[in-house]
Amino acid sequence: MKITMISNYINHHQIPFSNALYTLVGSDYHFIQTEPMEAERKAMGWSVEEGSVPYLVELEKEPELCKDLLDTSDIVLVGWMEREDLITPRLQQRKFTIRISERLYREGQWKAISPRGLVHKYQDHTRYRKDPVYLLCAGAYVASDFHLVGAYPGKMYRFGYFPQTSPCSLEEQLAKKPDISAPDAKIQLVWAGRFIPLKHPEYMLQLAASLQKKGYPFHLHMVGGGELEESLKAQAKALQVEENITFYGFQAPEKVRQIMEQCHIHIFTSNHLEGWGAVVNEAMNSACVEITNVAVGAAPYLITHGKNGLLYDKTYESMEEQVLSVFDHKERIKTLGTAAYGTIATEWNAETAAGRLLQFYEGFLQGTLPTWESGPFSKAPCIRPK
């Protein structure tokens, strides 16, 4: 079975899924990269070392091989890219194809009324509604967007991003976290990402000031950098919370995971513009209590509120309420962290996604698609963004 994935560029969030497919089909798997990675992403540690990925093919260097792979592969997975022309011949020949997409209308579904936009969506998506073209929704609100343009009826499935899962057992993960049984033990909080407006890192400074004022023992780990970095450090100083915060700057993905593993709670404060949010997977796999904005794409897929994490309703006040509920009931830290780890270890991981892809294609060939109740390749519900 020959499988090809095509996207703008490969990164550390896609490599585990690609590695899992490479393990299953060997040299019959390829990843086509259509453009170089931006400098900002490279600075964040997203780039891969040249020659380290055996299945990587660069369009710029081997255009003919890329064209052949897209034409002859049994399965083609299409991620985000600007070269729609590369897959048009395959689609027009009605060959089995799967798109992987984040939201069409992150800034608001009112944009779906644009005549020009609808024509574009028809050309890329809707006209193939009766063909063997399927959609993997990388976010809980993706299906709702595509439903508005009449694309992929009955052919939309849950998906996402699958960062590298930890080889550590649950017991090993829990053992890495500081003991908080003593009344004065500090609960370790972590926030990781770019310091940009849509991710609202300033919420964490506000939270630190509130926790300090209320007398809760804590330490906040801020991992990342960006345009707001200096203003955040100045805010920490003005609020007199510097001693309870560590700013790390940008760190390699491996270092970010090490910090997460030593923390009890991960907070993800991005707004509705966050398509997925792979740090949610990473924190849950690190047995952290995950507290996430419900507007984030990954949240409704990965988290059942109160069972394996906590969801808050967009506002700072709602987020602080969820954080305080954990500080006031510290026994929830182990319970929620354990369930979070289980979600990633047993279902939302690259190996499960890769295995289900092959089963999905085999079902397609046999005329009966397999069904799963949850996780990758389960039917995507049409969840409207609030």
N, C-alpha and C positions, 0 to 999 in steps of 0.2 A: 504494500500500500504506500503510495507516494503522497506526501503531505507537504504543502508549502504555505508559509505565512508571509504576508507582505505588510509592511508598515513603514512609517517615516524613518524610524531608527530603532534599534534594539536597546533595551535598558535593563537594569537589574530587577525591575518588576516583571518583565516578560521572560527573562532567561529561565527561571525555574520551570515554567510551563513548557518552554521550548526544549529544555533538557529532558523533561519527562517524555515528550514526544520522541525525542532523539533516542531515548532508552528503549522505547517501544518499537520503533521502525528503523532505527539506525540511520544509515546514509541516505535513506529515502525521505528524510526530513530536511527542509531548508527554510531559512528565514531570509527574505529579501529586504534589504534596507535601501530606501529610496533616496535618502538625503543625509548629509552629515549632521551630527548633534550640535545644538547651540552651545556656545561657550559657557553660559550660565549653568546649564545642566551638567556640563563637564566639571565645573567648579564644585558642584554638589556631590561629585563622586559617582555620577550616573554612567560614565563612559565605560567601555570594556576594552581590555588590553588587546591589541592587534594580534590575531592568530589564536586567541584563547577560546574562541567559539567556532567549532569545526563546521557547523552548518550554516554559517553566515555568508551571504552572497550580497555584494554591493552593486546596485544598479549601475552606478557610474563606471565601474570597472568591468562588469560582465553583462552588458545589456542583452546579448543574444541568449545567454544561459537563463537569464531571468524570464525572458519571453517564452522560452521552451518550457520552463518549470510551470509557469502560469497556464500554459496550454495543455500540458500532459499530466499534471498532478490529479490524483483522484479527489483530493480535498484541497481547496484553497481557502485559507482564512485571511480575511481582509480587515486590517486595522486602519487607524487614521493615517491618511496621506493625501497629498494634493494631486497625485497622478491617477485620476480615475480612468484615463485612457488606457492604462496598462491592463485593467481587468475587463474593460468593455467587450473585447472579442470573446472572452470566456462566457460572460453573461449572455451575450447574444446567441451563443451556441447552446445555451441552456444546460451548462455543465454545473455539477454540484458545487455550490459556493456558500460560505458562511461569512457574514460580516460581523465584526465586533465593533460596537459603537457606544460612545458616551452620549449624552443628551444632545438633541438638536437645538433646543430652545432653553438654554440655561438662564438666560436673562428674562424669560417670560414667554409663556405659550401664546401670547397675543401676536407674536411675530409670525405665527403660522398663517396669518391672513394675508401676508405679503404675496401678491401674484407672482412676482419675479422669483421669490423663494420657493413657492409651490412648484413652479416649472422646474427649478433645479432639483427639488426633491423627487419629482416625478421621473426625471431623467436618470437619477442615480438609484432610486429605490422603488417607487410605486409601480412603475411599468413592469417590474419583475415579480409582482405579487402572486402570480400563478405559476411561476417557475421554481425550480429546485434551489431557491436562494433563501437562506435562513438568517435570523438575526440573534446574536448573543448580546444581551443588554448589560453593558458594564456600568451598572447603576440602577437603582430601584425606580427611577422616574423616566428611564429611557423608553420603556414600552408605551407610556402615555404620550410622549412626544411623537413617536412613529405612528401611533393609532390616529393622531390628528391628520396625518397625511395619507392615511389608508394603505400604509405599507406593511408587508409581512403579516397578513391576517392569519392568526392561529399558528404562526411560525416564529414567535419570539420567546427566548429562553433566558433564564438567569445566568449571569456570568460575572466576571470582574477581573481583578488583577490578583496574582498569586505570588507574593514575595517568598523568598526562600524560607522554608519552615525549619525550625530549630531541631537539631538531633537530640536535644535534651528531653528527658521524660518530665512529666508533670512534677514529680517529687523533686527532681533536680532544679526545675525552674523555681519552685516555691522556696527551695533552700537558699537560693541566691538573694532573696529579699530580706532586708533587715527585720529582726524580731520587733513587733509592735505591741507585745503583750503588756509592757509597762505603761502606766498612765501617761508618763511624760515622753514616751517614744515618739520620734518624728515620723509621720507618714510621708513617704517620698512620692512626689508628683512629677510627672514628666510631660512636656509639650515638645513636639518635634515638627519642623517644617520651615518653609520660607517666611521671613518676617515681612509680609506684604498685607495690604488691607483686607483682601478677601478671606484671609485665614485668621484674622482678629487675634493676634498674639497679645494685644493690649488687654484683653480680657483677663489674661493670666496675672498681670500686674495688679489689676483691680481685685482679683481673687486673693492674691497674696496679702494685700493690704487688709482685706476683710478678715481672713483667717488669723492674721497677726493681731488685729484689734480684738477679735473674739477669744484670743488666748489659746488657739489650737496649735500644737507643736507640728511643724511640717518643714519640708525643704522642697523647693521647686527647681527642677532641672529644665532649662530652656535650651533646646538643641536646634541650631539653625542660624541663618543670617539673612540679610536682605536690606531693603531700603529703610525699614523702620528700626533697624538695630540700634543706632545711636539714640534715637528718641526713647526707645524702650529702656535702655540703660539709664538715661536721664530721669525717666519716670520712676524707675526703681529707687533711685537716689532720693528723688523728691518725696516719695512715699515712705522712705526710711525702711525699706524691706530688703536692702542689698545683702544683708547677712544670711537671709533665708533663700537666696536665689543664686544659682550658678549659670552663667552664660557660656556656652561651649563654642559658639560659632558653627560653621558648617563642619560636619563630620562624615567620614565614610560610612556607608550603610552598616558595616559590621560593628562600628563603634556605637552607632545609634542603638542597635539591638542590645549591646552590652549595657548601655545606660538604662534602657527599658527594663531589662531583666532584673535590675537592682531597684526598681521602683514598684510601688503598689498600685498607683492610679495613673492612667493615661487620659488626657483630656484633649479632645479634638474640636476646635472652635471654628472651623471653616464654615462659610455660609453656603448658600445654594449654588454658587458657582463652582464648587468642588465636585467634579464629576464622579470620582470614586473615593480616594483617600486610602492609599495602601498602608499608611502607618497604622490604620485601625487593625488590619490583619496582623501586622507585626506585633503590636501591643497585646492583642488578644493571645497570640501564640507565645508571648512572653508572660502569660498568666497575670496580666494587669487587669484591674477593673477598668473597663472602657466606658468613658462618659463622652458621648458624641452628639452633635447637633443632628436632629432628625432629618434636616434638609440635605445632608451629605449623602451622596449616592450609595455608598457602602452600607450605611446605617440600617435601613430596613431589611436588607438581605442578610446581614451578618448578626444583627442583634435583636433579640426578643427582650423587651424592656423588663427588667427585674429578674430575668432568668440567667442571662450570660453577659449582661452589661446594662447600661442605663442611657436612655435617650432623653434629651432635653429639647424644648420647643423654641429654638432659634435665639431667644434673648439671653443676655448675661444673667439676669435674675433667675431664669429657669435653670441655667447651668449651675449657678452657685447652690441652688436648692438641692440639686442632685449630689453635688460634692459634699455638702454638709450632711446629707443623709448617710453617707458612707463614714464620714468622720464621727458621727454620733452613734454609729453601729458598726464598729470595726470588725465584728465577726463576718460581715458581708464581704470583706476584702478577699478572704480565702474562698468563700463560696462562689462569688461572681468570677474571680480570677480562674478558678478551677473549671468552671463551665465555659469561660471564654477560650481557654486553652483547648478544651475538648472540641469546640466548634471548628477550630482550624485544623487540629490534628486528625479528626475523623472525616471531615467532609470538605471544607473550603480550603483546599490545597491543590497544588499543581498536579500531583499524581492522580487525584480523583478526577480533576477536569480533563486530563489527557486520556485517561481510561474511558471516561464517558463519551468523549469525542469519537473514539473508535467504535464504541457500541452504538452510538447514534448513527454513524455512517453505515454500519452493518445492518442496522434496522431499516435505514432508508433503502438499501439495496434489496432487502427482503419485503419491503412494502409495509412494514409495521414499525413505527418509531418507538423506542423504549421510553418509559416514563419514570420520573423520580419525583418524590413529594417535595424535596427541598434540595438546596445546593446547586452546583453547576449543572446546566442543561435541564433543570426543572422548569416547568412553564412559568413565564414571567407574568405576574399579575399587572393589571393596568392601574398603577398607583398615581393619582393626581398630586402634583406638588401643592402644598398649602399656600 
